[in-house]
Amino acid sequence: METKVDRVSLQLLLGNPVVCLRNKSKSVFTACRRLKQGATQVLSWTDERTKVLADLKKLQPADRLSLYASLIRLNSALFESVRGWDAWLRNPPFMETFSQEELNEIFTSFKEVTTKFLEEDIKWTGKKEQGPLKVAKNEKVEGERRYA
């Protein structure tokens, strides 16, 4: 029996559209996304993430709009990675392929990244919870709009 990744790759090679369904495979997500972008070849998950990482390292936003767009790209990259890890962690047979030493290494690394991320989350969310939202001078909050 062929795997879902094999079917996606086969359909891509044949030039057929692929319906992207939720799946626990990082490769399927990547293949579906690359297909939507008009890719001519399917990169492995690692190759795709390496390319994204290189692109993120090159980001140098110069103004408010590019800062906003860059934050979206950073968040999307993080989300895709977390989604992939979540799929792996919910798959006990796959997780059994890691040794205890590897799991310890992953845990230590993830704990450091997660605590740093949550500290930033608490810091910035806390700032917005403590004060009123800043609204551009020409905009009014929905409740302040007046209708004729």
CNS distance restraints for C-alpha pairs under 8 A (distance, minus, plus):
assign (resid   2 and name CA) (resid   6 and name CA) 6.12 0.50 0.50
assign (resid   2 and name CA) (resid   7 and name CA) 6.98 0.50 0.50
assign (resid   3 and name CA) (resid   7 and name CA) 6.48 0.50 0.50
assign (resid   4 and name CA) (resid   8 and name CA) 6.19 0.50 0.50
assign (resid   4 and name CA) (resid  28 and name CA) 7.34 0.50 0.50
assign (resid   5 and name CA) (resid   9 and name CA) 6.11 0.50 0.50
assign (resid   5 and name CA) (resid  25 and name CA) 7.60 0.50 0.50
assign (resid   5 and name CA) (resid  27 and name CA) 6.47 0.50 0.50
assign (resid   5 and name CA) (resid  28 and name CA) 5.63 0.50 0.50
assign (resid   6 and name CA) (resid  10 and name CA) 5.97 0.50 0.50
assign (resid   7 and name CA) (resid  11 and name CA) 6.07 0.50 0.50
assign (resid   8 and name CA) (resid  12 and name CA) 6.14 0.50 0.50
assign (resid   8 and name CA) (resid  18 and name CA) 6.61 0.50 0.50
assign (resid   8 and name CA) (resid  28 and name CA) 6.87 0.50 0.50
assign (resid   8 and name CA) (resid  31 and name CA) 7.11 0.50 0.50
assign (resid   8 and name CA) (resid  32 and name CA) 7.92 0.50 0.50
assign (resid   9 and name CA) (resid  13 and name CA) 6.14 0.50 0.50
assign (resid   9 and name CA) (resid  31 and name CA) 7.50 0.50 0.50
assign (resid   9 and name CA) (resid  42 and name CA) 7.39 0.50 0.50
assign (resid  10 and name CA) (resid  14 and name CA) 6.18 0.50 0.50
assign (resid  11 and name CA) (resid  15 and name CA) 6.14 0.50 0.50
assign (resid  11 and name CA) (resid  16 and name CA) 5.11 0.50 0.50
assign (resid  11 and name CA) (resid  17 and name CA) 6.88 0.50 0.50
assign (resid  11 and name CA) (resid  18 and name CA) 6.56 0.50 0.50
assign (resid  12 and name CA) (resid  16 and name CA) 5.85 0.50 0.50
assign (resid  12 and name CA) (resid  17 and name CA) 7.08 0.50 0.50
assign (resid  12 and name CA) (resid  18 and name CA) 7.29 0.50 0.50
assign (resid  12 and name CA) (resid  35 and name CA) 7.49 0.50 0.50
assign (resid  17 and name CA) (resid  35 and name CA) 7.91 0.50 0.50
assign (resid  18 and name CA) (resid  32 and name CA) 6.92 0.50 0.50
assign (resid  18 and name CA) (resid  35 and name CA) 7.77 0.50 0.50
assign (resid  19 and name CA) (resid  32 and name CA) 7.65 0.50 0.50
assign (resid  20 and name CA) (resid  28 and name CA) 7.80 0.50 0.50
assign (resid  20 and name CA) (resid  29 and name CA) 7.41 0.50 0.50
assign (resid  20 and name CA) (resid  32 and name CA) 5.58 0.50 0.50
assign (resid  22 and name CA) (resid  29 and name CA) 7.92 0.50 0.50
assign (resid  23 and name CA) (resid  28 and name CA) 7.05 0.50 0.50
assign (resid  23 and name CA) (resid  29 and name CA) 7.41 0.50 0.50
assign (resid  24 and name CA) (resid  84 and name CA) 7.38 0.50 0.50
assign (resid  24 and name CA) (resid  87 and name CA) 5.16 0.50 0.50
assign (resid  24 and name CA) (resid  88 and name CA) 7.47 0.50 0.50
assign (resid  25 and name CA) (resid  29 and name CA) 6.72 0.50 0.50
assign (resid  25 and name CA) (resid  84 and name CA) 7.36 0.50 0.50
assign (resid  25 and name CA) (resid  87 and name CA) 7.31 0.50 0.50
assign (resid  26 and name CA) (resid  30 and name CA) 6.29 0.50 0.50
assign (resid  26 and name CA) (resid  45 and name CA) 6.29 0.50 0.50
assign (resid  26 and name CA) (resid  84 and name CA) 5.55 0.50 0.50
assign (resid  27 and name CA) (resid  31 and name CA) 6.00 0.50 0.50
assign (resid  27 and name CA) (resid  44 and name CA) 6.43 0.50 0.50
assign (resid  27 and name CA) (resid  45 and name CA) 5.56 0.50 0.50
assign (resid  28 and name CA) (resid  32 and name CA) 6.02 0.50 0.50
assign (resid  29 and name CA) (resid  33 and name CA) 6.12 0.50 0.50
assign (resid  30 and name CA) (resid  34 and name CA) 5.99 0.50 0.50
assign (resid  30 and name CA) (resid  42 and name CA) 7.85 0.50 0.50
assign (resid  30 and name CA) (resid  43 and name CA) 7.61 0.50 0.50
assign (resid  30 and name CA) (resid  44 and name CA) 7.63 0.50 0.50
assign (resid  30 and name CA) (resid  45 and name CA) 6.39 0.50 0.50
assign (resid  30 and name CA) (resid  48 and name CA) 7.46 0.50 0.50
assign (resid  31 and name CA) (resid  35 and name CA) 5.99 0.50 0.50
assign (resid  31 and name CA) (resid  42 and name CA) 5.83 0.50 0.50
assign (resid  31 and name CA) (resid  43 and name CA) 7.43 0.50 0.50
assign (resid  32 and name CA) (resid  36 and name CA) 6.32 0.50 0.50
assign (resid  33 and name CA) (resid  37 and name CA) 6.43 0.50 0.50
assign (resid  34 and name CA) (resid  38 and name CA) 6.39 0.50 0.50
assign (resid  34 and name CA) (resid  39 and name CA) 5.26 0.50 0.50
assign (resid  34 and name CA) (resid  42 and name CA) 6.94 0.50 0.50
assign (resid  35 and name CA) (resid  39 and name CA) 5.40 0.50 0.50
assign (resid  35 and name CA) (resid  40 and name CA) 7.93 0.50 0.50
assign (resid  43 and name CA) (resid  47 and name CA) 5.76 0.50 0.50
assign (resid  43 and name CA) (resid  48 and name CA) 5.77 0.50 0.50
assign (resid  44 and name CA) (resid  48 and name CA) 6.05 0.50 0.50
assign (resid  45 and name CA) (resid  49 and name CA) 6.08 0.50 0.50
assign (resid  46 and name CA) (resid  50 and name CA) 5.98 0.50 0.50
assign (resid  47 and name CA) (resid  51 and name CA) 6.23 0.50 0.50
assign (resid  48 and name CA) (resid  52 and name CA) 6.26 0.50 0.50
assign (resid  49 and name CA) (resid  53 and name CA) 5.95 0.50 0.50
assign (resid  50 and name CA) (resid  54 and name CA) 6.21 0.50 0.50
assign (resid  51 and name CA) (resid  55 and name CA) 6.24 0.50 0.50
assign (resid  52 and name CA) (resid  56 and name CA) 6.09 0.50 0.50
assign (resid  52 and name CA) (resid  77 and name CA) 7.37 0.50 0.50
assign (resid  53 and name CA) (resid  57 and name CA) 6.17 0.50 0.50
assign (resid  54 and name CA) (resid  58 and name CA) 6.50 0.50 0.50
assign (resid  55 and name CA) (resid  59 and name CA) 6.68 0.50 0.50
assign (resid  56 and name CA) (resid  73 and name CA) 7.68 0.50 0.50
assign (resid  56 and name CA) (resid  74 and name CA) 6.98 0.50 0.50
assign (resid  59 and name CA) (resid  70 and name CA) 6.96 0.50 0.50
assign (resid  61 and name CA) (resid  66 and name CA) 4.93 0.50 0.50
assign (resid  61 and name CA) (resid  67 and name CA) 5.06 0.50 0.50
assign (resid  61 and name CA) (resid  70 and name CA) 6.78 0.50 0.50
assign (resid  62 and name CA) (resid  66 and name CA) 6.31 0.50 0.50
assign (resid  62 and name CA) (resid  67 and name CA) 7.01 0.50 0.50
assign (resid  63 and name CA) (resid  67 and name CA) 6.11 0.50 0.50
assign (resid  64 and name CA) (resid  68 and name CA) 6.22 0.50 0.50
assign (resid  65 and name CA) (resid  69 and name CA) 6.21 0.50 0.50
assign (resid  66 and name CA) (resid  70 and name CA) 5.89 0.50 0.50
assign (resid  67 and name CA) (resid  71 and name CA) 6.11 0.50 0.50
assign (resid  68 and name CA) (resid  72 and name CA) 6.39 0.50 0.50
assign (resid  69 and name CA) (resid  73 and name CA) 6.40 0.50 0.50
assign (resid  70 and name CA) (resid  74 and name CA) 6.18 0.50 0.50
assign (resid  71 and name CA) (resid  75 and name CA) 6.05 0.50 0.50
assign (resid  72 and name CA) (resid  76 and name CA) 6.01 0.50 0.50
assign (resid  73 and name CA) (resid  77 and name CA) 6.15 0.50 0.50
assign (resid  74 and name CA) (resid  78 and name CA) 6.27 0.50 0.50
assign (resid  75 and name CA) (resid  79 and name CA) 6.01 0.50 0.50
assign (resid  76 and name CA) (resid  80 and name CA) 6.15 0.50 0.50
assign (resid  77 and name CA) (resid  81 and name CA) 6.35 0.50 0.50
assign (resid  78 and name CA) (resid  82 and name CA) 6.13 0.50 0.50
assign (resid  79 and name CA) (resid  83 and name CA) 5.99 0.50 0.50
assign (resid  80 and name CA) (resid  84 and name CA) 6.26 0.50 0.50
assign (resid  81 and name CA) (resid  85 and name CA) 6.25 0.50 0.50
assign (resid  82 and name CA) (resid  86 and name CA) 5.96 0.50 0.50
assign (resid  83 and name CA) (resid  87 and name CA) 6.35 0.50 0.50
assign (resid  84 and name CA) (resid  88 and name CA) 6.44 0.50 0.50
assign (resid  85 and name CA) (resid  89 and name CA) 6.04 0.50 0.50
assign (resid  86 and name CA) (resid  90 and name CA) 6.17 0.50 0.50
assign (resid  87 and name CA) (resid  91 and name CA) 6.50 0.50 0.50
assign (resid  88 and name CA) (resid  92 and name CA) 7.80 0.50 0.50
assign (resid  88 and name CA) (resid  94 and name CA) 6.62 0.50 0.50
assign (resid  88 and name CA) (resid  95 and name CA) 6.66 0.50 0.50
assign (resid  89 and name CA) (resid  95 and name CA) 6.46 0.50 0.50
assign (resid  91 and name CA) (resid  95 and name CA) 6.30 0.50 0.50
assign (resid  92 and name CA) (resid  96 and name CA) 6.13 0.50 0.50
assign (resid  93 and name CA) (resid  97 and name CA) 7.22 0.50 0.50
assign (resid  94 and name CA) (resid  98 and name CA) 7.89 0.50 0.50
assign (resid  98 and name CA) (resid 102 and name CA) 5.85 0.50 0.50
assign (resid  98 and name CA) (resid 103 and name CA) 6.29 0.50 0.50
assign (resid  99 and name CA) (resid 103 and name CA) 6.23 0.50 0.50
assign (resid 100 and name CA) (resid 104 and name CA) 6.07 0.50 0.50
assign (resid 101 and name CA) (resid 105 and name CA) 6.27 0.50 0.50
assign (resid 102 and name CA) (resid 106 and name CA) 6.12 0.50 0.50
assign (resid 103 and name CA) (resid 107 and name CA) 5.95 0.50 0.50
assign (resid 104 and name CA) (resid 108 and name CA) 6.13 0.50 0.50
assign (resid 105 and name CA) (resid 109 and name CA) 6.21 0.50 0.50
assign (resid 106 and name CA) (resid 110 and name CA) 5.90 0.50 0.50
assign (resid 107 and name CA) (resid 111 and name CA) 5.84 0.50 0.50
assign (resid 108 and name CA) (resid 112 and name CA) 6.40 0.50 0.50
assign (resid 109 and name CA) (resid 113 and name CA) 6.37 0.50 0.50
assign (resid 110 and name CA) (resid 114 and name CA) 5.76 0.50 0.50
assign (resid 111 and name CA) (resid 115 and name CA) 5.96 0.50 0.50
assign (resid 112 and name CA) (resid 116 and name CA) 6.24 0.50 0.50
assign (resid 113 and name CA) (resid 117 and name CA) 6.09 0.50 0.50
assign (resid 114 and name CA) (resid 118 and name CA) 6.04 0.50 0.50
assign (resid 115 and name CA) (resid 119 and name CA) 6.06 0.50 0.50
assign (resid 116 and name CA) (resid 120 and name CA) 6.40 0.50 0.50
assign (resid 117 and name CA) (resid 121 and name CA) 6.14 0.50 0.50
assign (resid 118 and name CA) (resid 122 and name CA) 6.00 0.50 0.50
assign (resid 119 and name CA) (resid 123 and name CA) 6.10 0.50 0.50
assign (resid 120 and name CA) (resid 124 and name CA) 6.16 0.50 0.50
assign (resid 121 and name CA) (resid 125 and name CA) 5.83 0.50 0.50
assign (resid 122 and name CA) (resid 126 and name CA) 5.59 0.50 0.50
assign (resid 123 and name CA) (resid 127 and name CA) 6.36 0.50 0.50
assign (resid 124 and name CA) (resid 128 and name CA) 6.56 0.50 0.50
assign (resid 125 and name CA) (resid 129 and name CA) 6.18 0.50 0.50
assign (resid 126 and name CA) (resid 130 and name CA) 6.17 0.50 0.50
assign (resid 127 and name CA) (resid 131 and name CA) 6.83 0.50 0.50
assign (resid 128 and name CA) (resid 132 and name CA) 7.18 0.50 0.50
assign (resid 128 and name CA) (resid 133 and name CA) 6.77 0.50 0.50
assign (resid 135 and name CA) (resid 139 and name CA) 6.28 0.50 0.50
assign (resid 135 and name CA) (resid 140 and name CA) 6.94 0.50 0.50
assign (resid 135 and name CA) (resid 141 and name CA) 7.29 0.50 0.50
assign (resid 136 and name CA) (resid 140 and name CA) 7.76 0.50 0.50
assign (resid 140 and name CA) (resid 144 and name CA) 5.80 0.50 0.50
assign (resid 140 and name CA) (resid 145 and name CA) 6.05 0.50 0.50
assign (resid 141 and name CA) (resid 145 and name CA) 6.70 0.50 0.50
